[in-house]
């Protein structure tokens, strides 16, 4: 498909929007991430600064989390809804590409880092919740929070030990 011209791809694009289902599903998923962001902002008040939702692209909806520990290292976390995979991920991001590369090298011995190639937008991307139940908001929120807490502890320990 990438070899086709943009004009040749427009009919498939229009068809994807024709029923309205894509828009409704997308809006519902963004709403779930907005609710998670609100809950994280309350639960982690004083521990993390929680940024606003970013959803300018159709493939990812996310928000950043940062605390002094991460900020001092010029890092932040992103809680990401990967629309293509319909899962939640946690990404470790650097302030710049050089910072990302530095921590990608420092954390190479961890289970999260692909030693062959650094991701385009992060140091690493970890699946937080592979098969979310989007129909049960309370269970989804509890699961994301539980997995985040576990993973954050492990990431913080790994970052502390690599210095």
C-alpha positions in Angstrom: 0.0 0.0 0.0 2.8 2.6 0.7 3.6 2.4 -3.0 0.2 3.7 -3.9 -0.3 7.4 -4.4 -2.2 9.3 -1.7 -5.1 9.8 -4.1 -5.3 6.1 -4.7 -5.5 5.5 -0.9 -8.3 8.0 -0.3 -11.2 5.7 -1.1 -10.1 3.2 1.6 -9.6 6.1 4.0 -13.2 7.4 3.3 -14.6 3.9 3.7 -13.0 3.6 7.1 -14.9 6.6 8.3 -18.2 5.9 6.4 -20.1 4.0 9.2 -19.0 6.3 12.1 -17.8 3.3 14.1 -14.2 4.2 13.8 -14.8 7.7 15.2 -17.0 6.4 18.0 -14.5 3.8 19.0 -11.6 6.2 18.9 -13.5 8.8 21.0 -14.4 6.1 23.6 -10.8 4.9 23.8 -9.5 8.5 24.2 -12.1 8.9 27.0 -10.7 5.9 28.8 -7.2 7.3 28.7 -8.5 10.7 29.9 -10.2 9.0 32.8 -6.9 7.1 33.6 -5.0 10.4 33.5 -7.5 12.0 35.9 -7.2 9.0 38.3 -3.4 8.9 38.0 -3.3 12.6 38.7 -5.2 12.1 42.0 -3.5 8.8 43.1 0.0 10.0 42.4 -0.4 13.6 43.5 2.9 14.6 45.2 4.7 11.6 43.7 4.4 12.3 39.9 3.5 15.3 37.8 0.9 14.1 35.3 0.7 15.9 32.0 -2.3 16.4 29.8 -3.4 13.8 27.2 -1.7 13.9 23.8 -3.8 12.3 21.0 -3.0 14.1 17.8 -2.3 10.9 16.0 -4.6 8.0 15.5 -2.0 5.3 16.5 -1.2 6.4 20.1 -3.0 8.3 22.9 -0.8 9.0 26.0 0.1 11.1 28.9 3.5 11.8 30.6 4.4 11.2 34.2 7.5 12.7 35.7 9.0 13.1 39.2 12.2 14.6 40.5 14.1 11.3 40.2 13.3 11.1 36.5 13.6 14.8 35.9 17.1 14.9 37.3 18.0 12.2 34.7 16.1 14.1 31.9 13.7 11.2 31.6 9.9 10.8 31.8 7.4 8.0 31.5 4.5 7.8 29.1 1.4 5.7 29.7 0.4 4.8 26.2 -2.7 3.4 24.6 -1.4 1.7 21.4 -4.4 1.8 19.1 -3.1 -0.7 16.6 -2.5 -3.3 19.3 -5.4 -2.2 21.5 -3.1 -2.5 24.6 -1.5 -0.3 27.2 2.2 0.3 27.3 4.7 2.1 29.5 7.4 3.9 27.7 10.6 5.4 29.2 11.5 8.6 27.2 14.5 10.8 27.2 14.4 14.6 26.9 16.4 14.4 23.8 17.5 11.6 21.4 21.0 11.7 23.0 19.5 11.1 26.5 17.4 8.3 25.1 20.5 6.7 23.5 22.5 7.1 26.7 19.9 5.3 28.8 19.2 2.7 26.1 22.9 1.8 26.4 22.9 2.0 30.3 19.8 -0.2 30.6 20.8 -2.8 27.9 21.0 -5.5 30.6 17.4 -5.2 31.6 14.5 -7.3 30.3 12.8 -4.3 28.7 15.5 -3.1 26.3 15.8 -4.5 22.8 19.6 -4.7 22.5 19.4 -4.8 18.7 17.6 -1.6 18.0 16.4 1.4 20.0 12.8 2.3 19.6 12.1 5.5 17.5 10.4 7.4 20.3 11.7 5.9 23.6 14.4 4.1 25.5 12.1 1.2 25.8 8.4 0.3 25.4 6.9 -2.3 27.7 3.4 -3.8 27.4 1.6 -2.9 30.6 -1.7 -4.6 29.9 -1.8 -6.8 26.8 -5.6 -7.5 26.7 -7.5 -4.8 28.5 -11.2 -5.2 29.2 -12.4 -1.9 27.8 -16.0 -2.7 28.9 -15.1 -2.7 32.6 -13.7 0.7 33.4 -13.1 0.0 37.1 -11.2 -3.3 36.5 -9.3 -1.7 33.6 -8.2 1.2 35.8 -7.2 -1.1 38.7 -5.2 -3.3 36.4 -3.4 -0.5 34.7 -2.6 1.1 38.1 -1.4 -2.3 39.6 0.9 -3.0 36.7 2.2 0.6 36.6 3.1 0.4 40.3 5.0 -2.9 39.9 6.8 -1.8 36.7 7.7 1.7 38.1 9.4 0.1 41.1 11.4 -2.1 38.8 12.3 0.7 36.5 13.3 3.0 39.4 15.6 0.3 40.8 17.2 -0.3 37.4 17.8 3.4 36.9 19.3 3.8 40.3 21.6 0.8 39.9 22.9 1.9 36.5 24.3 5.2 37.8 
